[in-house]
């Protein structure tokens, strides 16, 4: 006799109360980052220079602004997922684990918001 | 009753090999790169702050300590990038053969060093040209 409810049997999730969402999201963001970081590195190397004028003009362009925003957002997401795995693996105490993850998540959301806002501010600002 | 041999946890008896090193390096570079996000966002926020703030941030990032950190971040990035592609192939069920795994491991390790060298050489030429 199983003590599992029919719903939990169908969902097939164990004590983690979670499916493959985390694992899959890490792979999807990794794949996206191959493209986005590849683009970013090539752009950095082909800019006329890394002075304020060159970089601001680059971020002001619509395509760069959108791809940079996606880059920051995807980096933050991928980083949060990765750091979470490490915290779950190495932090044994439940209380410390929850507190660490709270800080990790807050910092990642903050970095993402700051990064995207900064890009949009340059993008919507006056042309350089 | 004879004392039975109890199974040992893997970490008690696994021989240290290149695969362990690459695996732990993937985590270490990942964590290190998470801190690199702070530098990336700092650079973008300084850009949004205007020419003076950007000049301040550029001075910090091009200081000896800043440059050392950027080189370490770029090396970590290229390794995590190449080794991450290995992981994605494994996830798809390819490249598990010992020989292939060894070769791809070396490729990720040496490729990261080569790409970092190319990156900074091109960047130096670009900066030299702009000055």
gemmi code that builds the backbone of each chain (N, CA, C; Angstrom):
import gemmi

chains = {
    "A": [
        ("UNK", (0.846, -1.200, 0.000), (0.000, 0.000, 0.000), (0.879, 1.246, 0.000)),
        ("UNK", (0.593, 2.162, -0.847), (1.384, 3.390, -0.893), (0.690, 4.491, -0.106)),
        ("UNK", (1.506, 5.259, 0.605), (0.951, 6.391, 1.349), (0.978, 7.669, 0.495)),
        ("UNK", (1.488, 7.520, -0.731), (1.536, 8.681, -1.611), (0.149, 9.020, -2.126)),
        ("UNK", (-0.112, 10.316, -2.231), (-1.382, 10.704, -2.829), (-1.276, 10.493, -4.337)),
        ("UNK", (-2.439, 10.301, -4.999), (-2.390, 10.124, -6.457), (-1.675, 11.287, -7.140)),
        ("UNK", (-1.870, 12.499, -6.639), (-1.241, 13.672, -7.259), (0.287, 13.570, -7.176)),
        ("UNK", (0.785, 13.235, -5.973), (2.238, 13.195, -5.827), (2.831, 12.055, -6.640)),
        ("UNK", (2.029, 10.982, -6.820), (2.494, 9.862, -7.642), (2.646, 10.313, -9.090)),
        ("UNK", (1.671, 11.082, -9.544), (1.699, 11.554, -10.924), (2.849, 12.547, -11.137)),
        ("UNK", (3.024, 13.464, -10.186), (4.080, 14.466, -10.338), (5.458, 13.827, -10.234)),
        ("UNK", (5.555, 12.719, -9.483), (6.806, 11.991, -9.402), (7.928, 12.757, -8.732)),
        ("UNK", (7.586, 13.665, -7.854), (8.620, 14.455, -7.201), (8.864, 13.910, -5.806)),
        ("UNK", (10.127, 13.843, -5.432), (10.471, 13.303, -4.124), (10.399, 14.338, -3.030)),
        ("UNK", (11.246, 14.167, -2.024), (11.198, 15.043, -0.859), (11.663, 16.459, -1.196)),
        ("UNK", (12.323, 16.614, -2.347), (12.793, 17.945, -2.718), (11.625, 18.836, -3.133)),
        ("UNK", (10.440, 18.262, -3.351), (9.236, 18.995, -3.762), (9.471, 19.779, -5.040)),
        ("UNK", (10.370, 19.267, -5.864), (10.752, 20.024, -7.026), (11.029, 19.107, -8.205)),
        ("UNK", (10.752, 19.556, -9.371), (11.026, 18.755, -10.549), (12.363, 19.089, -11.149)),
        ("UNK", (12.466, 18.962, -12.462), (13.740, 19.212, -13.127), (13.885, 20.684, -13.512)),
        ("UNK", (12.977, 21.526, -13.017), (12.970, 22.932, -13.413), (14.304, 23.618, -13.215)),
        ("UNK", (14.891, 23.420, -12.037), (16.154, 24.078, -11.716), (17.258, 23.606, -12.660)),
        ("UNK", (17.356, 22.290, -12.799), (18.383, 21.677, -13.652), (18.236, 22.165, -15.094)),
        ("UNK", (17.007, 22.158, -15.578), (16.739, 22.548, -16.960), (17.034, 24.027, -17.173)),
        ("UNK", (16.632, 24.855, -16.222), (16.856, 26.301, -16.350), (18.348, 26.606, -16.421)),
        ("UNK", (19.145, 25.845, -15.674), (20.584, 26.066, -15.704), (21.148, 25.771, -17.106)),
        ("UNK", (20.622, 24.712, -17.744), (21.090, 24.359, -19.093), (20.582, 25.339, -20.144)),
        ("UNK", (19.337, 25.792, -19.987), (18.795, 26.750, -20.960), (19.566, 28.065, -20.880)),
        ("UNK", (19.803, 28.552, -19.629), (20.555, 29.802, -19.496), (21.987, 29.615, -19.983)),
        ("UNK", (22.572, 28.428, -19.749), (23.939, 28.166, -20.221), (23.994, 28.269, -21.736)),
        ("UNK", (23.003, 27.667, -22.413), (22.981, 27.716, -23.871), (22.829, 29.149, -24.364)),
        ("UNK", (21.928, 29.902, -23.728), (21.730, 31.302, -24.119), (23.013, 32.098, -23.893)),
        ("UNK", (23.725, 31.767, -22.816), (24.935, 32.528, -22.485), (26.082, 32.239, -23.440)),
        ("UNK", (26.083, 31.057, -24.074), (27.106, 30.798, -25.090), (26.991, 31.876, -26.168)),
        ("UNK", (25.743, 32.140, -26.585), (25.512, 33.143, -27.623), (25.758, 34.557, -27.093)),
        ("UNK", (25.156, 34.874, -25.935), (25.210, 36.254, -25.428), (26.625, 36.659, -25.012)),
        ("UNK", (27.342, 35.776, -24.308), (28.691, 36.146, -23.885), (29.636, 36.152, -25.089)),
        ("UNK", (29.386, 35.242, -26.034), (30.195, 35.239, -27.250), (30.055, 36.565, -27.980)),
        ("UNK", (28.810, 37.009, -28.105), (28.540, 38.304, -28.730), (29.249, 39.429, -27.956)),
        ("UNK", (29.126, 39.406, -26.638), (29.678, 40.460, -25.779), (31.201, 40.556, -25.945)),
        ("UNK", (31.884, 39.409, -25.935), (33.348, 39.403, -26.055), (33.775, 39.957, -27.411)),
        ("UNK", (33.086, 39.514, -28.471), (33.452, 39.995, -29.812), (33.193, 41.493, -29.929)),
        ("UNK", (32.073, 41.960, -29.371), (31.760, 43.390, -29.399), (32.826, 44.196, -28.663)),
        ("UNK", (33.225, 43.729, -27.470), (34.252, 44.430, -26.690), (35.526, 44.585, -27.513)),
        ("UNK", (35.884, 43.511, -28.231), (37.139, 43.504, -28.972), (37.068, 44.311, -30.256)),
        ("UNK", (35.840, 44.540, -30.772), (35.747, 45.256, -32.038), (35.271, 46.699, -31.864)),
        ("UNK", (35.041, 47.135, -30.619), (34.701, 48.536, -30.373), (35.895, 49.403, -30.759)),
        ("UNK", (35.630, 50.660, -31.187), (36.770, 51.522, -31.530), (37.680, 51.777, -30.322)),
        ("UNK", (37.134, 51.678, -29.126), (37.927, 51.875, -27.913), (37.044, 51.619, -26.720)),
        ("UNK", (37.631, 51.625, -25.527), (36.820, 51.404, -24.324), (36.671, 52.697, -23.529)),
        ("UNK", (36.872, 53.840, -24.214), (36.654, 55.143, -23.585), (35.161, 55.401, -23.454)),
        ("UNK", (34.786, 56.422, -22.676), (33.367, 56.685, -22.403), (32.558, 56.856, -23.691)),
        ("UNK", (33.054, 57.663, -24.614), (32.318, 57.955, -25.843), (32.012, 56.706, -26.652)),
        ("UNK", (33.029, 55.871, -26.836), (32.845, 54.660, -27.644), (31.845, 53.713, -26.997)),
        ("UNK", (32.008, 53.489, -25.679), (31.157, 52.515, -24.996), (29.723, 53.029, -24.894)),
        ("UNK", (29.562, 54.342, -24.587), (28.218, 54.910, -24.451), (27.474, 54.860, -25.788)),
        ("UNK", (28.192, 55.170, -26.879), (27.562, 55.130, -28.199), (27.122, 53.707, -28.535)),
        ("UNK", (27.936, 52.750, -28.145), (27.617, 51.335, -28.391), (26.366, 50.919, -27.606)),
        ("UNK", (26.331, 51.253, -26.294), (25.181, 50.861, -25.461), (23.924, 51.607, -25.901)),
        ("UNK", (24.099, 52.799, -26.496), (22.954, 53.601, -26.939), (22.238, 52.938, -28.121)),
        ("UNK", (22.950, 52.163, -28.911), (22.345, 51.512, -30.078), (21.327, 50.467, -29.622)),
        ("UNK", (20.153, 50.412, -30.291), (19.068, 49.526, -29.836), (19.470, 48.066, -29.689)),
        ("UNK", (20.170, 47.522, -30.683), (20.514, 46.095, -30.633), (21.431, 45.800, -29.447)),
        ("UNK", (22.444, 46.665, -29.244), (23.355, 46.445, -28.119), (22.608, 46.539, -26.799)),
        ("UNK", (21.712, 47.537, -26.692), (20.997, 47.745, -25.436), (20.139, 46.527, -25.085)),
        ("UNK", (19.455, 45.989, -26.091), (18.592, 44.824, -25.841), (19.438, 43.600, -25.479)),
        ("UNK", (20.490, 43.346, -26.272), (21.313, 42.163, -26.009), (22.056, 42.289, -24.686)),
        ("UNK", (22.494, 43.516, -24.336), (23.169, 43.709, -23.040), (22.200, 43.462, -21.890)),
        ("UNK", (20.954, 43.944, -22.024), (19.952, 43.704, -20.980), (19.696, 42.210, -20.824)),
        ("UNK", (19.572, 41.516, -21.969), (19.372, 40.060, -21.916), (20.591, 39.385, -21.296)),
        ("UNK", (21.785, 39.877, -21.638), (23.014, 39.305, -21.077), (23.019, 39.431, -19.557)),
        ("UNK", (22.742, 40.639, -19.071), (22.755, 40.851, -17.620), (21.700, 39.975, -16.943)),
        ("UNK", (20.492, 39.958, -17.503), (19.408, 39.171, -16.916), (19.732, 37.682, -16.886)),
        ("UNK", (20.272, 37.170, -18.007), (20.570, 35.746, -18.094), (21.759, 35.379, -17.200)),
        ("UNK", (22.767, 36.253, -17.155), (23.918, 36.015, -16.280), (23.473, 35.914, -14.820)),
        ("UNK", (22.617, 36.851, -14.420), (22.166, 36.873, -13.035), (21.369, 35.598, -12.703)),
        ("UNK", (20.523, 35.187, -13.635), (19.706, 33.990, -13.438), (20.610, 32.755, -13.317)),
        ("UNK", (21.536, 32.615, -14.290), (22.434, 31.464, -14.314), (23.317, 31.434, -13.055)),
        ("UNK", (23.794, 32.597, -12.666), (24.659, 32.701, -11.486), (23.898, 32.311, -10.222)),
        ("UNK", (22.658, 32.790, -10.102), (21.843, 32.463, -8.932), (21.623, 30.957, -8.839)),
        ("UNK", (21.323, 30.331, -9.987), (21.083, 28.882, -9.997), (22.346, 28.132, -9.571)),
        ("UNK", (23.495, 28.577, -10.089), (24.755, 27.896, -9.785), (25.159, 28.063, -8.337)),
        ("UNK", (25.077, 29.291, -7.839), (25.456, 29.541, -6.446), (24.529, 28.758, -5.511)),
        ("UNK", (23.255, 28.661, -5.886), (22.292, 27.920, -5.060), (22.718, 26.457, -4.894)),
        ("UNK", (23.164, 25.839, -5.995), (23.593, 24.441, -5.936), (24.776, 24.285, -4.979)),
        ("UNK", (25.723, 25.216, -5.072), (26.911, 25.145, -4.224), (26.519, 25.333, -2.747)),
        ("UNK", (25.641, 26.299, -2.497), (25.199, 26.531, -1.110), (24.496, 25.277, -0.584)),
        ("UNK", (23.612, 24.693, -1.414), (22.878, 23.498, -0.971), (23.822, 22.330, -0.707)),
        ("UNK", (24.928, 22.264, -1.482), (25.861, 21.148, -1.315), (26.749, 21.299, -0.085)),
        ("UNK", (27.135, 22.524, 0.222), (28.173, 22.697, 1.237), (27.698, 23.307, 2.547)),
        ("UNK", (26.515, 23.896, 2.569), (26.034, 24.471, 3.823), (25.066, 23.461, 4.452)),
        ("UNK", (25.479, 22.886, 5.575), (24.710, 21.787, 6.164), (23.532, 22.282, 7.001)),
        ("UNK", (23.759, 23.355, 7.759), (22.716, 23.819, 8.683), (21.572, 24.483, 7.933)),
        ("UNK", (20.360, 24.044, 8.248), (19.176, 24.549, 7.546), (19.030, 26.069, 7.689)),
        ("UNK", (19.223, 26.535, 8.911), (19.053, 27.972, 9.161), (20.051, 28.803, 8.374)),
        ("UNK", (21.329, 28.390, 8.445), (22.373, 29.125, 7.722), (22.114, 29.061, 6.222)),
        ("UNK", (21.628, 27.885, 5.770), (21.366, 27.697, 4.349), (20.282, 28.677, 3.874)),
        ("UNK", (19.195, 28.742, 4.626), (18.092, 29.630, 4.228), (18.551, 31.088, 4.233)),
        ("UNK", (19.286, 31.473, 5.278), (19.773, 32.859, 5.360), (20.727, 33.174, 4.214)),
        ("UNK", (21.650, 32.225, 3.934), (22.603, 32.435, 2.843), (21.870, 32.611, 1.523)),
        ("UNK", (20.864, 31.744, 1.286), (20.136, 31.837, 0.029), (19.343, 33.135, -0.083)),
        ("UNK", (18.828, 33.621, 1.054), (18.121, 34.911, 1.035), (19.072, 36.011, 0.568)),
        ("UNK", (20.267, 36.034, 1.168), (21.248, 37.060, 0.802), (21.657, 36.896, -0.659)),
        ("UNK", (21.937, 35.640, -1.060), (22.345, 35.360, -2.439), (21.270, 35.841, -3.423)),
        ("UNK", (20.019, 35.530, -3.119), (18.941, 35.927, -4.027), (18.763, 37.442, -4.074)),
        ("UNK", (18.799, 38.090, -2.910), (18.655, 39.548, -2.870), (19.758, 40.210, -3.695)),
        ("UNK", (21.007, 39.745, -3.499), (22.136, 40.363, -4.204), (21.998, 40.162, -5.711)),
        ("UNK", (21.564, 38.966, -6.122), (21.417, 38.713, -7.553), (20.319, 39.582, -8.174)),
        ("UNK", (19.192, 39.704, -7.484), (18.109, 40.546, -8.012), (18.574, 42.000, -8.081)),
        ("UNK", (19.291, 42.438, -7.054), (19.801, 43.812, -7.023), (20.753, 44.055, -8.193)),
        ("UNK", (21.685, 43.128, -8.409), (22.653, 43.281, -9.500), (21.940, 43.299, -10.848)),
        ("UNK", (20.954, 42.429, -11.009), (20.211, 42.384, -12.262), (19.474, 43.686, -12.513)),
        ("UNK", (18.797, 44.195, -11.479), (18.026, 45.435, -11.630), (18.959, 46.602, -11.934)),
        ("UNK", (20.077, 46.692, -11.202), (21.032, 47.783, -11.431), (21.608, 47.717, -12.849)),
        ("UNK", (21.999, 46.521, -13.265), (22.616, 46.351, -14.573), (21.669, 46.720, -15.704)),
        ("UNK", (20.441, 46.195, -15.645), (19.477, 46.472, -16.712), (19.091, 47.953, -16.707)),
        ("UNK", (18.886, 48.517, -15.514), (18.528, 49.941, -15.434), (19.641, 50.810, -16.034)),
        ("UNK", (20.896, 50.476, -15.704), (22.030, 51.256, -16.213), (22.060, 51.215, -17.742)),
        ("UNK", (21.864, 50.016, -18.305), (21.870, 49.875, -19.766), (20.741, 50.709, -20.385)),
        ("UNK", (19.527, 50.603, -19.788), (18.381, 51.313, -20.353), (18.558, 52.827, -20.231)),
        ("UNK", (19.180, 53.252, -19.131), (19.385, 54.689, -18.942), (20.271, 55.254, -20.057)),
        ("UNK", (21.333, 54.502, -20.382), (22.210, 54.947, -21.470), (21.465, 54.844, -22.802)),
        ("UNK", (20.699, 53.761, -22.967), (19.995, 53.537, -24.231), (18.947, 54.624, -24.501)),
        ("UNK", (18.230, 55.035, -23.453), (17.164, 56.031, -23.629), (17.658, 57.453, -23.427)),
        ("UNK", (18.925, 57.608, -23.048), (19.486, 58.936, -22.854), (19.775, 59.595, -24.193)),
        ("UNK", (20.296, 60.817, -24.126), (20.634, 61.527, -25.353), (21.768, 60.798, -26.056)),
        ("UNK", (21.769, 60.884, -27.387), (22.844, 60.241, -28.149), (24.180, 60.854, -27.762)),
        ("UNK", (25.209, 59.996, -27.674), (26.532, 60.491, -27.273), (27.328, 60.909, -28.503)),
    ],
    "B": [
        ("UNK", (30.469, -13.793, 14.381), (30.203, -13.253, 13.045), (31.348, -12.328, 12.615)),
        ("UNK", (31.847, -12.592, 11.424), (32.977, -11.787, 10.932), (32.529, -10.347, 10.716)),
        ("UNK", (33.444, -9.446, 10.952), (33.139, -8.029, 10.742), (33.025, -7.759, 9.244)),
        ("UNK", (31.880, -7.251, 8.882), (31.653, -7.044, 7.450), (32.303, -5.748, 6.974)),
        ("UNK", (32.852, -5.817, 5.772), (33.393, -4.599, 5.157), (32.241, -3.652, 4.843)),
        ("UNK", (32.280, -2.480, 5.426), (31.228, -1.521, 5.129), (31.612, -0.693, 3.893)),
        ("UNK", (30.656, -0.339, 3.081), (31.011, 0.498, 1.921), (31.493, 1.877, 2.378)),
        ("UNK", (32.444, 2.425, 1.645), (32.972, 3.744, 1.975), (32.322, 4.798, 1.079)),
        ("UNK", (32.197, 5.972, 1.629), (31.718, 7.077, 0.823), (32.743, 7.347, -0.288)),
        ("UNK", (32.279, 7.709, -1.486), (33.206, 7.866, -2.618), (34.440, 8.710, -2.287)),
        ("UNK", (34.248, 9.816, -1.545), (35.377, 10.724, -1.346), (36.478, 10.096, -0.489)),
        ("UNK", (36.172, 8.940, 0.193), (37.176, 8.295, 1.051), (38.196, 7.513, 0.231)),
        ("UNK", (37.840, 7.098, -0.961), (38.754, 6.219, -1.666), (38.930, 6.536, -3.145)),
        ("UNK", (38.316, 7.589, -3.638), (38.509, 7.925, -5.043), (39.898, 8.485, -5.263)),
        ("UNK", (40.545, 7.980, -6.273), (41.863, 8.499, -6.643), (41.677, 9.897, -7.244)),
        ("UNK", (42.584, 10.794, -6.869), (42.498, 12.138, -7.422), (42.950, 12.107, -8.867)),
        ("UNK", (42.133, 12.596, -9.788), (42.532, 12.610, -11.185), (42.074, 13.901, -11.851)),
        ("UNK", (42.460, 14.038, -13.108), (42.189, 15.301, -13.794), (40.697, 15.636, -13.824)),
        ("UNK", (39.859, 14.585, -13.872), (38.421, 14.843, -13.938), (37.912, 15.559, -12.681)),
        ("UNK", (38.449, 15.154, -11.510), (38.042, 15.829, -10.269), (38.416, 17.308, -10.347)),
        ("UNK", (39.674, 17.511, -10.817), (40.208, 18.868, -10.846), (39.349, 19.754, -11.734)),
        ("UNK", (39.019, 19.255, -12.941), (38.216, 20.063, -13.856), (36.828, 20.308, -13.287)),
        ("UNK", (36.279, 19.267, -12.631), (34.937, 19.398, -12.077), (34.899, 20.463, -10.978)),
        ("UNK", (35.906, 20.412, -10.088), (35.907, 21.386, -8.994), (36.257, 22.771, -9.542)),
        ("UNK", (37.085, 22.817, -10.608), (37.419, 24.110, -11.222), (36.181, 24.756, -11.826)),
        ("UNK", (35.256, 23.934, -12.355), (34.035, 24.488, -12.938), (33.228, 25.218, -11.860)),
        ("UNK", (33.154, 24.614, -10.680), (32.447, 25.250, -9.565), (33.180, 26.489, -9.073)),
        ("UNK", (34.503, 26.341, -8.892), (35.271, 27.464, -8.351), (35.220, 28.666, -9.290)),
        ("UNK", (35.392, 28.402, -10.603), (35.335, 29.527, -11.539), (33.920, 30.109, -11.577)),
        ("UNK", (32.908, 29.253, -11.431), (31.526, 29.732, -11.416), (31.275, 30.687, -10.252)),
        ("UNK", (31.734, 30.283, -9.071), (31.569, 31.142, -7.891), (32.359, 32.437, -8.066)),
        ("UNK", (33.583, 32.306, -8.585), (34.424, 33.481, -8.802), (33.761, 34.432, -9.805)),
        ("UNK", (33.151, 33.850, -10.852), (32.489, 34.664, -11.871), (31.243, 35.357, -11.311)),
        ("UNK", (30.597, 34.736, -10.312), (29.442, 35.381, -9.675), (29.886, 36.711, -9.063)),
        ("UNK", (31.103, 36.731, -8.500), (31.629, 37.991, -7.963), (31.993, 38.953, -9.099)),
        ("UNK", (32.356, 38.368, -10.252), (32.665, 39.195, -11.414), (31.457, 39.972, -11.891)),
        ("UNK", (30.249, 39.442, -11.619), (29.014, 40.150, -11.964), (28.985, 41.528, -11.302)),
        ("UNK", (29.520, 41.596, -10.082), (29.553, 42.877, -9.366), (30.382, 43.887, -10.168)),
        ("UNK", (31.518, 43.416, -10.709), (32.382, 44.306, -11.494), (31.687, 44.741, -12.779)),
        ("UNK", (31.009, 43.795, -13.441), (30.308, 44.117, -14.692), (29.225, 45.169, -14.442)),
        ("UNK", (28.443, 44.964, -13.381), (27.359, 45.897, -13.067), (27.927, 47.258, -12.629)),
        ("UNK", (29.033, 47.215, -11.891), (29.707, 48.452, -11.471), (30.112, 49.272, -12.697)),
        ("UNK", (30.642, 48.587, -13.696), (31.078, 49.237, -14.939), (29.877, 49.850, -15.665)),
        ("UNK", (28.768, 49.099, -15.755), (27.571, 49.589, -16.457), (26.945, 50.768, -15.717)),
        ("UNK", (26.886, 50.679, -14.382), (26.292, 51.761, -13.590), (27.147, 53.028, -13.714)),
        ("UNK", (28.469, 52.851, -13.739), (29.369, 53.993, -13.907), (29.144, 54.631, -15.279)),
        ("UNK", (28.922, 53.790, -16.289), (28.654, 54.291, -17.642), (27.389, 55.145, -17.643)),
        ("UNK", (26.351, 54.631, -16.950), (25.084, 55.358, -16.879), (25.239, 56.646, -16.072)),
        ("UNK", (26.227, 56.693, -15.199), (26.442, 57.867, -14.348), (27.092, 59.035, -15.074)),
        ("UNK", (27.636, 58.804, -16.249), (28.255, 59.876, -17.025), (29.765, 59.744, -17.119)),
        ("UNK", (30.384, 60.655, -17.912), (31.813, 60.558, -18.213), (32.718, 60.539, -16.972)),
        ("UNK", (32.371, 61.369, -15.951), (33.264, 61.425, -14.787), (33.243, 60.122, -14.002)),
        ("UNK", (32.028, 59.620, -13.737), (31.923, 58.343, -13.017), (32.583, 57.217, -13.800)),
        ("UNK", (32.427, 57.275, -15.143), (33.021, 56.234, -15.974), (34.535, 56.286, -15.880)),
        ("UNK", (35.092, 57.489, -15.866), (36.545, 57.637, -15.762), (37.042, 57.079, -14.429)),
        ("UNK", (36.277, 57.344, -13.355), (36.654, 56.809, -12.030), (36.674, 55.283, -12.054)),
        ("UNK", (35.595, 54.686, -12.618), (35.508, 53.224, -12.663), (36.609, 52.646, -13.542)),
        ("UNK", (36.879, 53.323, -14.666), (37.928, 52.843, -15.566), (39.274, 52.868, -14.852)),
        ("UNK", (39.493, 53.895, -14.015), (40.747, 53.986, -13.269), (40.867, 52.828, -12.280)),
        ("UNK", (39.758, 52.518, -11.601), (39.763, 51.402, -10.640), (40.052, 50.090, -11.362)),
        ("UNK", (39.337, 49.875, -12.508), (39.458, 48.600, -13.215), (40.805, 48.441, -13.915)),
        ("UNK", (41.459, 49.579, -14.273), (42.742, 49.456, -14.966), (43.920, 49.621, -14.004)),
        ("UNK", (43.637, 49.757, -12.702), (44.719, 49.762, -11.709), (45.358, 48.373, -11.697)),
        ("UNK", (46.564, 48.253, -11.136), (47.206, 46.923, -11.106), (46.302, 45.834, -10.516)),
        ("UNK", (45.655, 46.148, -9.387), (44.782, 45.162, -8.749), (43.549, 44.879, -9.611)),
        ("UNK", (43.000, 45.950, -10.202), (41.836, 45.803, -11.072), (42.158, 44.967, -12.297)),
        ("UNK", (43.329, 45.231, -12.882), (43.746, 44.474, -14.065), (43.938, 43.001, -13.723)),
        ("UNK", (44.577, 42.750, -12.565), (44.792, 41.363, -12.131), (43.447, 40.644, -11.988)),
        ("UNK", (42.478, 41.328, -11.378), (41.154, 40.726, -11.194), (40.493, 40.467, -12.541)),
        ("UNK", (40.614, 41.436, -13.469), (39.982, 41.273, -14.784), (40.609, 40.116, -15.567)),
        ("UNK", (41.942, 39.977, -15.458), (42.603, 38.852, -16.138), (42.115, 37.532, -15.524)),
        ("UNK", (42.033, 37.479, -14.197), (41.567, 36.260, -13.525), (40.117, 35.963, -13.910)),
        ("UNK", (39.292, 37.019, -14.009), (37.888, 36.811, -14.393), (37.776, 36.340, -15.836)),
        ("UNK", (38.601, 36.910, -16.728), (38.529, 36.499, -18.130), (38.982, 35.041, -18.280)),
        ("UNK", (40.051, 34.667, -17.559), (40.524, 33.276, -17.622), (39.441, 32.334, -17.080)),
        ("UNK", (38.848, 32.706, -15.958), (37.769, 31.899, -15.371), (36.594, 31.796, -16.335)),
        ("UNK", (36.272, 32.939, -16.974), (35.139, 32.942, -17.900), (35.386, 31.989, -19.062)),
        ("UNK", (36.566, 32.091, -19.695), (36.818, 31.252, -20.867), (36.837, 29.774, -20.476)),
        ("UNK", (37.386, 29.463, -19.282), (37.367, 28.062, -18.846), (35.933, 27.586, -18.595)),
        ("UNK", (35.170, 28.380, -17.856), (33.790, 28.006, -17.518), (32.949, 27.873, -18.794)),
        ("UNK", (33.221, 28.741, -19.763), (32.546, 28.729, -21.061), (32.832, 27.406, -21.791)),
        ("UNK", (34.130, 27.074, -21.949), (34.513, 25.870, -22.695), (34.116, 24.597, -21.936)),
        ("UNK", (34.376, 24.585, -20.629), (34.030, 23.396, -19.844), (32.511, 23.237, -19.748)),
        ("UNK", (31.796, 24.368, -19.770), (30.335, 24.329, -19.750), (29.790, 23.653, -21.005)),
        ("UNK", (30.462, 23.901, -22.143), (30.054, 23.244, -23.392), (30.251, 21.735, -23.263)),
        ("UNK", (31.355, 21.311, -22.588), (31.564, 19.874, -22.318), (30.375, 19.316, -21.530)),
        ("UNK", (29.990, 20.069, -20.494), (28.875, 19.601, -19.654), (27.586, 19.461, -20.454)),
        ("UNK", (27.354, 20.423, -21.366), (26.133, 20.363, -22.170), (26.159, 19.137, -23.087)),
        ("UNK", (27.343, 18.808, -23.626), (27.458, 17.602, -24.452), (27.189, 16.353, -23.617)),
        ("UNK", (27.709, 16.336, -22.392), (27.457, 15.191, -21.515), (25.962, 15.055, -21.220)),
        ("UNK", (25.332, 16.230, -20.969), (23.894, 16.212, -20.674), (23.114, 15.618, -21.837)),
        ("UNK", (23.655, 15.828, -23.061), (22.987, 15.288, -24.249), (23.398, 13.841, -24.501)),
        ("UNK", (24.296, 13.312, -23.640), (24.669, 11.904, -23.750), (25.881, 11.621, -24.608)),
        ("UNK", (26.681, 12.663, -24.916), (27.855, 12.457, -25.766), (29.148, 12.734, -25.009)),
        ("UNK", (30.223, 12.098, -25.460), (31.565, 12.438, -24.974), (31.964, 11.801, -23.662)),
        ("UNK", (31.309, 10.699, -23.288), (31.637, 10.055, -22.013), (32.843, 9.110, -22.112)),
        ("UNK", (33.220, 8.696, -23.342), (34.345, 7.781, -23.494), (35.578, 8.416, -22.846)),
        ("UNK", (36.359, 7.566, -22.141), (37.489, 8.097, -21.375), (38.407, 8.960, -22.224)),
        ("UNK", (38.712, 8.467, -23.432), (39.661, 9.172, -24.277), (39.108, 10.547, -24.674)),
        ("UNK", (37.821, 10.545, -25.084), (37.188, 11.799, -25.514), (37.101, 12.770, -24.334)),
        ("UNK", (36.722, 12.230, -23.153), (36.577, 13.084, -21.973), (37.920, 13.708, -21.599)),
        ("UNK", (38.985, 12.906, -21.748), (40.312, 13.422, -21.404), (40.710, 14.512, -22.388)),
        ("UNK", (40.490, 14.234, -23.672), (40.875, 15.207, -24.702), (40.091, 16.506, -24.568)),
        ("UNK", (38.772, 16.381, -24.349), (37.964, 17.600, -24.252), (38.334, 18.382, -22.991)),
        ("UNK", (38.731, 17.660, -21.946), (39.156, 18.322, -20.710), (40.396, 19.160, -20.939)),
        ("UNK", (41.377, 18.561, -21.605), (42.592, 19.313, -21.922), (42.279, 20.468, -22.852)),
        ("UNK", (41.376, 20.233, -23.808), (41.011, 21.293, -24.760), (40.416, 22.486, -24.020)),
        ("UNK", (39.555, 22.210, -23.026), (38.932, 23.297, -22.262), (39.995, 24.053, -21.466)),
        ("UNK", (40.919, 23.308, -20.875), (41.945, 23.908, -20.018), (42.904, 24.775, -20.838)),
        ("UNK", (43.440, 24.174, -21.922), (44.417, 24.902, -22.733), (43.707, 25.983, -23.549)),
        ("UNK", (42.496, 25.657, -24.047), (41.727, 26.637, -24.810), (41.453, 27.903, -24.009)),
        ("UNK", (41.182, 27.740, -22.707), (40.899, 28.899, -21.855), (42.126, 29.805, -21.779)),
        ("UNK", (43.306, 29.206, -21.645), (44.538, 29.994, -21.560), (44.789, 30.710, -22.891)),
        ("UNK", (44.588, 29.988, -23.990), (44.820, 30.571, -25.319), (43.850, 31.725, -25.582)),
        ("UNK", (42.548, 31.488, -25.291), (41.545, 32.534, -25.543), (41.812, 33.761, -24.679)),
        ("UNK", (42.238, 33.552, -23.424), (42.546, 34.684, -22.551), (43.702, 35.495, -23.134)),
        ("UNK", (44.728, 34.788, -23.624), (45.886, 35.468, -24.218), (45.462, 36.263, -25.451)),
        ("UNK", (44.632, 35.646, -26.304), (44.163, 36.334, -27.516), (43.339, 37.566, -27.133)),
        ("UNK", (42.425, 37.376, -26.158), (41.534, 38.458, -25.718), (42.331, 39.692, -25.286)),
        ("UNK", (43.335, 39.470, -24.430), (44.081, 40.616, -23.901), (45.024, 41.206, -24.941)),
        ("UNK", (45.520, 40.380, -25.862), (46.373, 40.901, -26.927), (45.566, 41.817, -27.836)),
        ("UNK", (44.384, 41.338, -28.263), (43.538, 42.153, -29.135), (43.113, 43.434, -28.419)),
        ("UNK", (42.783, 43.311, -27.136), (42.353, 44.469, -26.350), (43.483, 45.492, -26.237)),
        ("UNK", (44.710, 45.000, -26.050), (45.870, 45.898, -25.931), (46.098, 46.635, -27.243)),
        ("UNK", (45.958, 45.914, -28.362), (46.133, 46.535, -29.679), (45.052, 47.598, -29.889)),
        ("UNK", (43.803, 47.250, -29.505), (42.663, 48.164, -29.669), (42.887, 49.432, -28.844)),
        ("UNK", (43.315, 49.268, -27.592), (43.563, 50.413, -26.714), (44.717, 51.248, -27.261)),
        ("UNK", (45.749, 50.564, -27.769), (46.896, 51.266, -28.328), (46.481, 52.085, -29.539)),
        ("UNK", (45.596, 51.512, -30.350), (45.134, 52.194, -31.538), (44.281, 53.408, -31.211)),
        ("UNK", (43.503, 53.310, -30.114), (42.584, 54.391, -29.746), (43.334, 55.548, -29.100)),
        ("UNK", (44.482, 55.275, -28.491), (45.194, 56.307, -27.742), (45.953, 57.255, -28.671)),
    ],
}
model = gemmi.Model(1)
for chain_id, residues in chains.items():
    chain = gemmi.Chain(chain_id)
    for i, (resn, *xyz) in enumerate(residues, 1):
        res = gemmi.Residue()
        res.name, res.seqid = resn, gemmi.SeqId(i, " ")
        for name, pos in zip(("N", "CA", "C"), xyz):
            atom = gemmi.Atom()
            atom.name, atom.element = name, gemmi.Element(name[0])
            atom.pos, atom.b_iso = gemmi.Position(*pos), 0.0
            res.add_atom(atom)
        chain.add_residue(res)
    model.add_chain(chain)
structure = gemmi.Structure()
structure.add_model(model)
structure.setup_entities()
